[in-house]
Amino acid sequence: MSTPTLTLNDGHLIPAIGFGTYPLVGVDGYRAVRSALDAGYRLIDSAVNYENEGTVGKAIRDFLRESGTPREDLTVQTKIPGRHHDTARAVKSGYESAARLGLDQIDVLLIHWPNPITGKYLDAWRGLVELQQQGIARSIGVSNFTAPLLHEIIEGIGVTPVLNQIELHPLFIQKAMRAEHAKLGILTESWSPLGKRNAPYATAAVADAAAAHGVSPAQVVLRWQVQLGNVPIPKSATPERQVANLDVFGFALTEPEMVAISALDTPDGRLFGGDPATHEEM
């Protein structure tokens, strides 16, 4: 399957849909990542705190060697943890992630959570800028940053993140954050894009659209994400579901269908109450 790409604010391209790897570890994790690559995923998302960069890296290296796929066709993304929110430690963290992945360069390196109470995200962002200057990170961005925190790091360091990976699904559509991203030229990436245990597959908005287009409810939600301009990062260890999740570019939702799905939004539909204004993850 050929996946469309989007252009980041630094000029690099990123696939319009990716593959999430939390909590895929060990032999089963390797098989799941390898299966996703074989299915056609070209954006693979990991993190230090997933404790699977070694597994993900091995699957990527084996796939590249055995398939003959050029390295530049893959976008490998990972994230530094809160305990590395210091400029020097962030730089070391980036080098260690590259080593665990077994890659010369990380395509997209993110700050995982801002940890605003600890308040060292500016130092962490400065470290990512250094990693980009040193060639260890090609593109740099953030995850779970609020609008005020985005403005603070942009104004404080002078470098705008290429993307912000945030919780975003039909029960929590993040309209204000998407608008802020658009204003700043930052791509919106969606974690838990289907809504996990709260996935609204049985709602009329999703079920009716699935029936109308002859696709699954999950495909409808992922297509909704894509049409909003988000880059969803779904995770599945099931090969058949991996293929289906990637196959969302052969149909388009109508405007009424898009509106109906967006209307499922709730004031705070967060899955676990992880408000980035207060959440701390080390």
Steps between C-alpha positions, in 0.01 A plus 500: 500500500622849417443755777473872423747733671475840664770769510637608836597861568869410452431372149522129578218259417308278741249222415136594554448204736737315730534194719505525880713251691390538864507248675654266240811336644703182463441235235131587462588866467760424235249297300237774525736776383637283223147412390410870492803579286417215265142634476632835380532725806783747448467704821590310818454665840686398817626659824762448767223433751348228279818300573488355150741708289731199467216278382366765262848567364573135433171459312580809293856394419395146406221636281733741320759231440258231384260715299752727332288801602714816508561640849371840387157346435449445874424761764611380842372703793577478870469712816719604791359452853445754777803383699718623213366858510837665520692621197801272542286201604264557208796490262626177660147358482483564126832325442391204713169471314684499166732228634213285626318540170821418316463801273737781408218752518158527664258645246271669753598547864241628748473611862253245638324715765573861598483432876415865575518459878862388475535779245812397306341467154694802368826327589375180335403689184843663490648148512290387204613804302861399571427143388358633175809717448720196563306289248370244749142627455376597154179670617401595855162542664302453818218295644221603736593870501232760568472820295671719764789255529540489120526879492748496789747263336468669159559846645763377746715297261397633159422159347146383421418129549412316180211326676318453829375149573187529716210285614236540230200284410128556434421540870778758540551684172733774629355771273680786675836324493464411132424865424807609698716249316373628165582856603854404602567266206520194726366163385247326725579136575235293681575243768224256594332612174219243527417570864616162634241351738266794431516464122159624372448220250135441597394864470276586208753754368770235458289189433289669230809632322661155514190343343478771234861453387530125556787535747555429870420751777873525576569593139233771522663654808847490347365652178340775712842565652669518160239734355545734798867519404621300801757221484349212700729243664284187550643189665400141436689174533255325265626489139151517349409804709831665418418471129147632550619796709738601223237463228318832548597687185258334258186675624400841637247597763237756407486835679184396694678180608804698616279740695307215662818328619647825631174560690588200722748729676463532878633780727782280625504162332852416610556128539686515831481862610848580371467878493837625369462815707546290814607145399856402584662197341865431575 
